[in-house]
Amino acid sequence: MTLQEELALSYYQRVSVLDEQHGVWLTRHTQSGRLAVEKHPSVYHLDVYRSLMAHPAAHTPRIYAAVEDGTGLTVIEEYISGTPLPELLKNGPLPESVAAGLAKQLCEIVAGLHGRTPPVVHRDIKPSNILVSDDGVLTLLDFNAAKPFTGASDRDTELIGTAGYAAPEQYGFAESSPRADQYAIGVLMAEMTRGGFSRSALSARPYDRIIERCTRMDPADRYDSVTDIVAELSSLFQSGDNAPKTNSSCRFIRWLPPGFRSLRIGYMLPMALWYLFAVWVGMTLQVEHTGVAELGIHRVFATLGLLGMTFFLGNYLEIWERAGLARIRPLLLRWLAIAVCASLIFICAVLLAVILSEFVRS
């Protein structure tokens, strides 16, 4: 540690503990008053921190100091306020359009890291390392596991990453290239929309196809770069559809009926017509030899049956995942099971109508 580096660190005074186990402190610069975070990573690549300090990456914390001494590394980085992504996910999975907006932002941040010379591989992309501001801006944190990619090694010298998010090559099969971050992004996309990643639960939907390609075992089978992921997500969701929403907006969108959660006119208009048609069919139903009360019961339950089928077929509130249907392979068998369950919903509604009408008649 040089005298200049020691002086730079002396300006930061500890305010409170953020993570006692890992030695993370909230500090304040005595002259400017700005808040910062003091960290002491046990595993790190000093070259990464020096690169970020000299050339800050967009939507990542600025590195104010990275000082190495005989005991390890001291990092002083920008304090950024926001909601950790796990907090946003506590209320349940996000609509695909919202998750896609966050994934696009993340890919754009990572693309900036991969575009450096040499490329910087983050290697620890996960929900707890992501903050979302009130206006939906995403920030990527924690570069302790990040490393420069040279392509000169057969494998990583250290096995590092978070289980479930780390790509297979991070466990010693090969050197972690920029494509290792794609694997974590794919797992994160599944986490945001279905609460977890399961390869067997992936469907043929375009969003799931992106997840599947990101998480292929062989890095060569993934996308050429994260910018290709941005391009595919952009083709699926219009610019106005995939803007990240605040926590309250996400909760509101999640409860919208099938066809409306994407907030796309092309989907909402035909679904609105279908809902009106289903209500009209149910409420104009004619049943012979029934009184006014019994007919009313039949009409109400017929309407509920049609709407219940629609909500089930639209995977409302991720009911397929909760019922275990998303794990059925092959795809044809899965859709057959979904169709059977949807039919049972309507049949149950009819049976209830018959039972209640008989009760009223007696």
Salt bridges, closest charged atoms under 4 A:
ASP19 OD2 - HIS22 ND1 2.94
GLU38 OE2 - ARG14 NH2 2.76
GLU38 OE2 - HIS40 NE2 2.62
GLU77 OE1 - LYS39 NZ 3.85
GLU87 OE2 - LYS90 NZ 3.18
GLU96 OE2 - ARG205 NH2 2.85
ASP124 OD2 - LYS126 NZ 3.72
ASP142 OD1 - LYS39 NZ 3.69
ASP156 OD2 - ARG123 NH1 3.08
GLU169 OE2 - ARG222 NH1 2.74
GLU175 OE2 - LYS147 NZ 3.15
ASP181 OD2 - HIS114 NE2 2.84
ASP208 OD2 - ARG194 NH2 2.69
ASP208 OD2 - ARG205 NH2 3.88
GLU212 OE1 - ARG216 NH2 3.10
ASP224 OD1 - ARG179 NH2 3.25
ASP241 OD2 - ARG264 NE 3.24
GLU288 OE1 - HIS289 NE2 3.90
GLU294 OE2 - ARG361 NE 3.43
GLU318 OE1 - ARG254 NE 3.99
GLU321 OE2 - ARG194 NH1 3.12
GLU358 OE2 - ARG361 NH1 3.38
